[in-house]
C-alpha cells in the first residue's frame, strides 16, 4: 500500500495515508475520474491537475464523503488485491476513513487556490 500525495509547485503539500488511498482505488474512484475527465490517474503514477480536473475530483470526493457518512457500520472492509490466490482484505474505521477523505478533499481545494502547478502522486 502507498499513500497519495498532493504536490504544489513541486513541493509536498498534503499526504493521504495508505489505507484511505488504497480504499479510493478499491471503489474505482480514480477510474471514475479518468472516465469523466479523460485523464490517466493510476496507482503508483503521478500526473498534473488543472483547475477543471481538480474541481471534478473535489466534487467526487464530496459525494464519496456524503455516501460514506450515510452508510451503515463502524468499520469499512475492502479488498486491496490478491496474493497467492488469496484476497487481501483491509479494515479501517469509518470515522478515520471519512476524516482522511475530507482532509484530502480540503487539501486539494487549498492547493488549487495556491495558483501554482499541482500534481497528484497516487
CNS distance restraints for C-alpha pairs under 8 A (distance, minus, plus):
assign (resid   1 and name CA) (resid  18 and name CA) 5.56 0.50 0.50
assign (resid   1 and name CA) (resid  19 and name CA) 7.06 0.50 0.50
assign (resid   1 and name CA) (resid  22 and name CA) 6.50 0.50 0.50
assign (resid   2 and name CA) (resid  17 and name CA) 7.58 0.50 0.50
assign (resid   2 and name CA) (resid  18 and name CA) 4.75 0.50 0.50
assign (resid   2 and name CA) (resid  19 and name CA) 7.88 0.50 0.50
assign (resid   2 and name CA) (resid  21 and name CA) 7.14 0.50 0.50
assign (resid   2 and name CA) (resid  22 and name CA) 7.23 0.50 0.50
assign (resid   2 and name CA) (resid  44 and name CA) 7.75 0.50 0.50
assign (resid   2 and name CA) (resid 122 and name CA) 7.54 0.50 0.50
assign (resid   3 and name CA) (resid  15 and name CA) 6.58 0.50 0.50
assign (resid   3 and name CA) (resid  16 and name CA) 5.47 0.50 0.50
assign (resid   3 and name CA) (resid  17 and name CA) 4.75 0.50 0.50
assign (resid   3 and name CA) (resid  18 and name CA) 3.91 0.50 0.50
assign (resid   3 and name CA) (resid  19 and name CA) 7.49 0.50 0.50
assign (resid   3 and name CA) (resid  21 and name CA) 5.72 0.50 0.50
assign (resid   3 and name CA) (resid  22 and name CA) 7.74 0.50 0.50
assign (resid   3 and name CA) (resid 122 and name CA) 6.88 0.50 0.50
assign (resid   4 and name CA) (resid  15 and name CA) 5.74 0.50 0.50
assign (resid   4 and name CA) (resid  16 and name CA) 5.04 0.50 0.50
assign (resid   4 and name CA) (resid  17 and name CA) 6.83 0.50 0.50
assign (resid   4 and name CA) (resid  18 and name CA) 7.00 0.50 0.50
assign (resid   4 and name CA) (resid  21 and name CA) 5.82 0.50 0.50
assign (resid   4 and name CA) (resid 120 and name CA) 7.13 0.50 0.50
assign (resid   4 and name CA) (resid 121 and name CA) 5.57 0.50 0.50
assign (resid   4 and name CA) (resid 122 and name CA) 4.46 0.50 0.50
assign (resid   5 and name CA) (resid  12 and name CA) 6.98 0.50 0.50
assign (resid   5 and name CA) (resid  13 and name CA) 7.46 0.50 0.50
assign (resid   5 and name CA) (resid  14 and name CA) 5.74 0.50 0.50
assign (resid   5 and name CA) (resid  15 and name CA) 4.42 0.50 0.50
assign (resid   5 and name CA) (resid  16 and name CA) 6.17 0.50 0.50
assign (resid   5 and name CA) (resid 120 and name CA) 5.71 0.50 0.50
assign (resid   5 and name CA) (resid 121 and name CA) 5.02 0.50 0.50
assign (resid   5 and name CA) (resid 122 and name CA) 6.49 0.50 0.50
assign (resid   6 and name CA) (resid  12 and name CA) 6.17 0.50 0.50
assign (resid   6 and name CA) (resid  13 and name CA) 5.46 0.50 0.50
assign (resid   6 and name CA) (resid  14 and name CA) 5.11 0.50 0.50
assign (resid   6 and name CA) (resid  15 and name CA) 6.36 0.50 0.50
assign (resid   6 and name CA) (resid 107 and name CA) 7.78 0.50 0.50
assign (resid   6 and name CA) (resid 108 and name CA) 7.03 0.50 0.50
assign (resid   6 and name CA) (resid 111 and name CA) 7.88 0.50 0.50
assign (resid   6 and name CA) (resid 118 and name CA) 7.03 0.50 0.50
assign (resid   6 and name CA) (resid 119 and name CA) 5.92 0.50 0.50
assign (resid   6 and name CA) (resid 120 and name CA) 4.82 0.50 0.50
assign (resid   6 and name CA) (resid 121 and name CA) 6.51 0.50 0.50
assign (resid   7 and name CA) (resid  11 and name CA) 5.16 0.50 0.50
assign (resid   7 and name CA) (resid  12 and name CA) 4.50 0.50 0.50
assign (resid   7 and name CA) (resid  13 and name CA) 5.16 0.50 0.50
assign (resid   7 and name CA) (resid  14 and name CA) 7.11 0.50 0.50
assign (resid   7 and name CA) (resid 118 and name CA) 5.58 0.50 0.50
assign (resid   7 and name CA) (resid 119 and name CA) 5.17 0.50 0.50
assign (resid   7 and name CA) (resid 120 and name CA) 6.33 0.50 0.50
assign (resid   7 and name CA) (resid 121 and name CA) 7.77 0.50 0.50
assign (resid   8 and name CA) (resid  12 and name CA) 6.51 0.50 0.50
assign (resid   8 and name CA) (resid  13 and name CA) 5.98 0.50 0.50
assign (resid   8 and name CA) (resid 111 and name CA) 6.36 0.50 0.50
assign (resid   8 and name CA) (resid 114 and name CA) 7.66 0.50 0.50
assign (resid   8 and name CA) (resid 116 and name CA) 6.10 0.50 0.50
assign (resid   8 and name CA) (resid 117 and name CA) 5.69 0.50 0.50
assign (resid   8 and name CA) (resid 118 and name CA) 4.66 0.50 0.50
assign (resid   8 and name CA) (resid 119 and name CA) 6.69 0.50 0.50
assign (resid   9 and name CA) (resid 116 and name CA) 5.39 0.50 0.50
assign (resid   9 and name CA) (resid 117 and name CA) 5.06 0.50 0.50
assign (resid   9 and name CA) (resid 118 and name CA) 6.39 0.50 0.50
assign (resid  10 and name CA) (resid 117 and name CA) 7.52 0.50 0.50
assign (resid  10 and name CA) (resid 118 and name CA) 7.67 0.50 0.50
assign (resid  10 and name CA) (resid 119 and name CA) 7.85 0.50 0.50
assign (resid  13 and name CA) (resid 107 and name CA) 7.65 0.50 0.50
assign (resid  13 and name CA) (resid 111 and name CA) 7.38 0.50 0.50
assign (resid  14 and name CA) (resid 104 and name CA) 7.33 0.50 0.50
assign (resid  14 and name CA) (resid 107 and name CA) 6.19 0.50 0.50
assign (resid  15 and name CA) (resid 104 and name CA) 7.61 0.50 0.50
assign (resid  16 and name CA) (resid  20 and name CA) 6.86 0.50 0.50
assign (resid  16 and name CA) (resid  21 and name CA) 6.21 0.50 0.50
assign (resid  16 and name CA) (resid 100 and name CA) 6.70 0.50 0.50
assign (resid  16 and name CA) (resid 101 and name CA) 7.77 0.50 0.50
assign (resid  16 and name CA) (resid 104 and name CA) 6.17 0.50 0.50
assign (resid  17 and name CA) (resid  21 and name CA) 6.21 0.50 0.50
assign (resid  17 and name CA) (resid 100 and name CA) 7.56 0.50 0.50
assign (resid  18 and name CA) (resid  22 and name CA) 5.98 0.50 0.50
assign (resid  19 and name CA) (resid  23 and name CA) 6.08 0.50 0.50
assign (resid  19 and name CA) (resid  90 and name CA) 7.73 0.50 0.50
assign (resid  19 and name CA) (resid  92 and name CA) 7.34 0.50 0.50
assign (resid  20 and name CA) (resid  24 and name CA) 6.36 0.50 0.50
assign (resid  20 and name CA) (resid  97 and name CA) 5.84 0.50 0.50
assign (resid  20 and name CA) (resid 100 and name CA) 6.71 0.50 0.50
assign (resid  20 and name CA) (resid 101 and name CA) 7.00 0.50 0.50
assign (resid  21 and name CA) (resid  25 and name CA) 6.82 0.50 0.50
assign (resid  21 and name CA) (resid 122 and name CA) 7.65 0.50 0.50
assign (resid  22 and name CA) (resid  26 and name CA) 6.24 0.50 0.50
assign (resid  22 and name CA) (resid  80 and name CA) 6.51 0.50 0.50
assign (resid  23 and name CA) (resid  27 and name CA) 6.32 0.50 0.50
assign (resid  23 and name CA) (resid  78 and name CA) 6.73 0.50 0.50
assign (resid  23 and name CA) (resid  80 and name CA) 7.39 0.50 0.50
assign (resid  24 and name CA) (resid  28 and name CA) 6.39 0.50 0.50
assign (resid  24 and name CA) (resid  29 and name CA) 5.27 0.50 0.50
assign (resid  24 and name CA) (resid  30 and name CA) 7.03 0.50 0.50
assign (resid  25 and name CA) (resid  29 and name CA) 5.85 0.50 0.50
assign (resid  25 and name CA) (resid  30 and name CA) 6.28 0.50 0.50
assign (resid  25 and name CA) (resid  31 and name CA) 7.95 0.50 0.50
assign (resid  25 and name CA) (resid  43 and name CA) 7.65 0.50 0.50
assign (resid  26 and name CA) (resid  78 and name CA) 6.82 0.50 0.50
assign (resid  26 and name CA) (resid  79 and name CA) 6.43 0.50 0.50
assign (resid  26 and name CA) (resid  80 and name CA) 6.28 0.50 0.50
assign (resid  28 and name CA) (resid  32 and name CA) 6.35 0.50 0.50
assign (resid  29 and name CA) (resid  33 and name CA) 6.49 0.50 0.50
assign (resid  30 and name CA) (resid  34 and name CA) 6.03 0.50 0.50
assign (resid  30 and name CA) (resid  41 and name CA) 6.17 0.50 0.50
assign (resid  30 and name CA) (resid  42 and name CA) 7.06 0.50 0.50
assign (resid  31 and name CA) (resid  35 and name CA) 6.10 0.50 0.50
assign (resid  31 and name CA) (resid  41 and name CA) 7.63 0.50 0.50
assign (resid  32 and name CA) (resid  36 and name CA) 6.22 0.50 0.50
assign (resid  33 and name CA) (resid  37 and name CA) 5.78 0.50 0.50
assign (resid  33 and name CA) (resid  38 and name CA) 7.78 0.50 0.50
assign (resid  33 and name CA) (resid  39 and name CA) 7.23 0.50 0.50
assign (resid  33 and name CA) (resid  41 and name CA) 7.86 0.50 0.50
assign (resid  33 and name CA) (resid  56 and name CA) 7.53 0.50 0.50
assign (resid  33 and name CA) (resid  57 and name CA) 6.72 0.50 0.50
assign (resid  33 and name CA) (resid  60 and name CA) 7.94 0.50 0.50
assign (resid  34 and name CA) (resid  38 and name CA) 5.17 0.50 0.50
assign (resid  34 and name CA) (resid  39 and name CA) 4.49 0.50 0.50
assign (resid  34 and name CA) (resid  40 and name CA) 5.58 0.50 0.50
assign (resid  34 and name CA) (resid  41 and name CA) 6.39 0.50 0.50
assign (resid  35 and name CA) (resid  39 and name CA) 7.18 0.50 0.50
assign (resid  37 and name CA) (resid  53 and name CA) 6.40 0.50 0.50
assign (resid  37 and name CA) (resid  56 and name CA) 7.88 0.50 0.50
assign (resid  40 and name CA) (resid  47 and name CA) 7.75 0.50 0.50
assign (resid  41 and name CA) (resid  45 and name CA) 6.85 0.50 0.50
assign (resid  41 and name CA) (resid  46 and name CA) 7.26 0.50 0.50
assign (resid  41 and name CA) (resid  47 and name CA) 6.65 0.50 0.50
assign (resid  41 and name CA) (resid 122 and name CA) 7.43 0.50 0.50
assign (resid  42 and name CA) (resid  46 and name CA) 7.80 0.50 0.50
assign (resid  42 and name CA) (resid 122 and name CA) 6.59 0.50 0.50
assign (resid  43 and name CA) (resid 122 and name CA) 5.12 0.50 0.50
assign (resid  44 and name CA) (resid 121 and name CA) 6.94 0.50 0.50
assign (resid  44 and name CA) (resid 122 and name CA) 5.20 0.50 0.50
assign (resid  45 and name CA) (resid 121 and name CA) 5.77 0.50 0.50
assign (resid  45 and name CA) (resid 122 and name CA) 5.55 0.50 0.50
assign (resid  46 and name CA) (resid 119 and name CA) 6.65 0.50 0.50
assign (resid  46 and name CA) (resid 120 and name CA) 5.44 0.50 0.50
assign (resid  46 and name CA) (resid 121 and name CA) 4.11 0.50 0.50
assign (resid  46 and name CA) (resid 122 and name CA) 6.16 0.50 0.50
assign (resid  47 and name CA) (resid 119 and name CA) 5.38 0.50 0.50
assign (resid  47 and name CA) (resid 120 and name CA) 5.57 0.50 0.50
assign (resid  47 and name CA) (resid 121 and name CA) 6.69 0.50 0.50
assign (resid  48 and name CA) (resid 117 and name CA) 7.38 0.50 0.50
assign (resid  48 and name CA) (resid 118 and name CA) 5.75 0.50 0.50
assign (resid  48 and name CA) (resid 119 and name CA) 4.10 0.50 0.50
assign (resid  48 and name CA) (resid 120 and name CA) 6.35 0.50 0.50
assign (resid  49 and name CA) (resid  53 and name CA) 5.87 0.50 0.50
assign (resid  49 and name CA) (resid  54 and name CA) 5.79 0.50 0.50
assign (resid  49 and name CA) (resid 117 and name CA) 7.62 0.50 0.50
assign (resid  49 and name CA) (resid 118 and name CA) 5.44 0.50 0.50
assign (resid  49 and name CA) (resid 119 and name CA) 5.46 0.50 0.50
assign (resid  49 and name CA) (resid 120 and name CA) 7.04 0.50 0.50
assign (resid  50 and name CA) (resid  54 and name CA) 5.95 0.50 0.50
assign (resid  50 and name CA) (resid 117 and name CA) 7.89 0.50 0.50
assign (resid  50 and name CA) (resid 118 and name CA) 7.23 0.50 0.50
assign (resid  51 and name CA) (resid  55 and name CA) 6.04 0.50 0.50
assign (resid  51 and name CA) (resid 112 and name CA) 6.92 0.50 0.50
assign (resid  52 and name CA) (resid  56 and name CA) 6.36 0.50 0.50
assign (resid  53 and name CA) (resid  57 and name CA) 6.18 0.50 0.50
assign (resid  54 and name CA) (resid  58 and name CA) 6.16 0.50 0.50
assign (resid  54 and name CA) (resid 108 and name CA) 7.20 0.50 0.50
assign (resid  54 and name CA) (resid 109 and name CA) 7.68 0.50 0.50
assign (resid  54 and name CA) (resid 112 and name CA) 7.19 0.50 0.50
assign (resid  55 and name CA) (resid  59 and name CA) 6.15 0.50 0.50
assign (resid  55 and name CA) (resid 109 and name CA) 7.85 0.50 0.50
assign (resid  56 and name CA) (resid  60 and name CA) 6.12 0.50 0.50
assign (resid  57 and name CA) (resid  61 and name CA) 6.03 0.50 0.50
assign (resid  57 and name CA) (resid 105 and name CA) 7.98 0.50 0.50
assign (resid  58 and name CA) (resid  62 and name CA) 6.13 0.50 0.50
assign (resid  58 and name CA) (resid 105 and name CA) 5.52 0.50 0.50
assign (resid  58 and name CA) (resid 106 and name CA) 7.99 0.50 0.50
assign (resid  58 and name CA) (resid 108 and name CA) 7.09 0.50 0.50
assign (resid  58 and name CA) (resid 109 and name CA) 6.87 0.50 0.50
assign (resid  59 and name CA) (resid  63 and name CA) 6.38 0.50 0.50
assign (resid  60 and name CA) (resid  64 and name CA) 6.23 0.50 0.50
assign (resid  61 and name CA) (resid  65 and name CA) 6.17 0.50 0.50
assign (resid  61 and name CA) (resid 101 and name CA) 7.06 0.50 0.50
assign (resid  61 and name CA) (resid 102 and name CA) 7.64 0.50 0.50
assign (resid  61 and name CA) (resid 105 and name CA) 6.13 0.50 0.50
assign (resid  62 and name CA) (resid  66 and name CA) 6.33 0.50 0.50
assign (resid  62 and name CA) (resid 102 and name CA) 7.58 0.50 0.50
assign (resid  62 and name CA) (resid 105 and name CA) 7.25 0.50 0.50
assign (resid  63 and name CA) (resid  67 and name CA) 6.28 0.50 0.50
assign (resid  64 and name CA) (resid  68 and name CA) 5.98 0.50 0.50
assign (resid  65 and name CA) (resid  69 and name CA) 6.00 0.50 0.50
assign (resid  65 and name CA) (resid  98 and name CA) 6.15 0.50 0.50
assign (resid  65 and name CA) (resid 101 and name CA) 6.96 0.50 0.50
assign (resid  65 and name CA) (resid 102 and name CA) 6.90 0.50 0.50
assign (resid  66 and name CA) (resid  70 and name CA) 6.24 0.50 0.50
assign (resid  67 and name CA) (resid  71 and name CA) 6.10 0.50 0.50
assign (resid  68 and name CA) (resid  94 and name CA) 7.51 0.50 0.50
assign (resid  68 and name CA) (resid  98 and name CA) 6.82 0.50 0.50
assign (resid  69 and name CA) (resid  94 and name CA) 7.93 0.50 0.50
assign (resid  69 and name CA) (resid  98 and name CA) 7.10 0.50 0.50
assign (resid  73 and name CA) (resid  94 and name CA) 7.54 0.50 0.50
assign (resid  74 and name CA) (resid  93 and name CA) 5.98 0.50 0.50
assign (resid  74 and name CA) (resid  94 and name CA) 5.38 0.50 0.50
assign (resid  74 and name CA) (resid  95 and name CA) 7.39 0.50 0.50
assign (resid  75 and name CA) (resid  91 and name CA) 6.54 0.50 0.50
assign (resid  75 and name CA) (resid  92 and name CA) 5.58 0.50 0.50
assign (resid  75 and name CA) (resid  93 and name CA) 4.31 0.50 0.50
assign (resid  75 and name CA) (resid  94 and name CA) 4.86 0.50 0.50
assign (resid  76 and name CA) (resid  91 and name CA) 5.55 0.50 0.50
assign (resid  76 and name CA) (resid  92 and name CA) 5.36 0.50 0.50
assign (resid  76 and name CA) (resid  93 and name CA) 6.10 0.50 0.50
assign (resid  76 and name CA) (resid  94 and name CA) 5.65 0.50 0.50
assign (resid  77 and name CA) (resid  89 and name CA) 6.71 0.50 0.50
assign (resid  77 and name CA) (resid  90 and name CA) 5.58 0.50 0.50
assign (resid  77 and name CA) (resid  91 and name CA) 4.34 0.50 0.50
assign (resid  77 and name CA) (resid  92 and name CA) 6.61 0.50 0.50
assign (resid  78 and name CA) (resid  89 and name CA) 5.57 0.50 0.50
assign (resid  78 and name CA) (resid  90 and name CA) 5.46 0.50 0.50
assign (resid  78 and name CA) (resid  91 and name CA) 6.50 0.50 0.50
assign (resid  79 and name CA) (resid  87 and name CA) 6.66 0.50 0.50
assign (resid  79 and name CA) (resid  88 and name CA) 5.64 0.50 0.50
assign (resid  79 and name CA) (resid  89 and name CA) 4.50 0.50 0.50
assign (resid  79 and name CA) (resid  90 and name CA) 6.25 0.50 0.50
assign (resid  80 and name CA) (resid  87 and name CA) 7.75 0.50 0.50
assign (resid  80 and name CA) (resid  88 and name CA) 5.63 0.50 0.50
assign (resid  80 and name CA) (resid  89 and name CA) 6.03 0.50 0.50
assign (resid  80 and name CA) (resid  90 and name CA) 6.82 0.50 0.50
assign (resid  81 and name CA) (resid  87 and name CA) 5.96 0.50 0.50
assign (resid  81 and name CA) (resid  88 and name CA) 5.35 0.50 0.50
assign (resid  81 and name CA) (resid  89 and name CA) 7.63 0.50 0.50
assign (resid  82 and name CA) (resid  86 and name CA) 5.40 0.50 0.50
assign (resid  82 and name CA) (resid  87 and name CA) 4.42 0.50 0.50
assign (resid  82 and name CA) (resid  88 and name CA) 5.38 0.50 0.50
assign (resid  83 and name CA) (resid  87 and name CA) 6.48 0.50 0.50
assign (resid  83 and name CA) (resid  88 and name CA) 6.86 0.50 0.50
assign (resid  92 and name CA) (resid  96 and name CA) 6.95 0.50 0.50
assign (resid  92 and name CA) (resid  97 and name CA) 6.49 0.50 0.50
assign (resid  93 and name CA) (resid  97 and name CA) 6.14 0.50 0.50
assign (resid  94 and name CA) (resid  98 and name CA) 5.95 0.50 0.50
assign (resid  95 and name CA) (resid  99 and name CA) 6.06 0.50 0.50
assign (resid  96 and name CA) (resid 100 and name CA) 6.10 0.50 0.50
assign (resid  97 and name CA) (resid 101 and name CA) 6.18 0.50 0.50
assign (resid  98 and name CA) (resid 102 and name CA) 6.11 0.50 0.50
assign (resid  99 and name CA) (resid 103 and name CA) 6.13 0.50 0.50
assign (resid 100 and name CA) (resid 104 and name CA) 6.16 0.50 0.50
assign (resid 101 and name CA) (resid 105 and name CA) 6.12 0.50 0.50
assign (resid 102 and name CA) (resid 106 and name CA) 6.06 0.50 0.50
assign (resid 103 and name CA) (resid 107 and name CA) 5.85 0.50 0.50
assign (resid 104 and name CA) (resid 108 and name CA) 6.15 0.50 0.50
assign (resid 105 and name CA) (resid 109 and name CA) 6.22 0.50 0.50
assign (resid 106 and name CA) (resid 110 and name CA) 6.11 0.50 0.50
assign (resid 107 and name CA) (resid 111 and name CA) 6.05 0.50 0.50
assign (resid 108 and name CA) (resid 112 and name CA) 6.18 0.50 0.50
assign (resid 109 and name CA) (resid 113 and name CA) 6.70 0.50 0.50
assign (resid 110 and name CA) (resid 114 and name CA) 6.72 0.50 0.50
assign (resid 111 and name CA) (resid 115 and name CA) 7.74 0.50 0.50
assign (resid 111 and name CA) (resid 116 and name CA) 7.98 0.50 0.50
assign (resid 111 and name CA) (resid 118 and name CA) 7.02 0.50 0.50
assign (resid 112 and name CA) (resid 116 and name CA) 7.60 0.50 0.50
assign (resid 112 and name CA) (resid 118 and name CA) 7.25 0.50 0.50
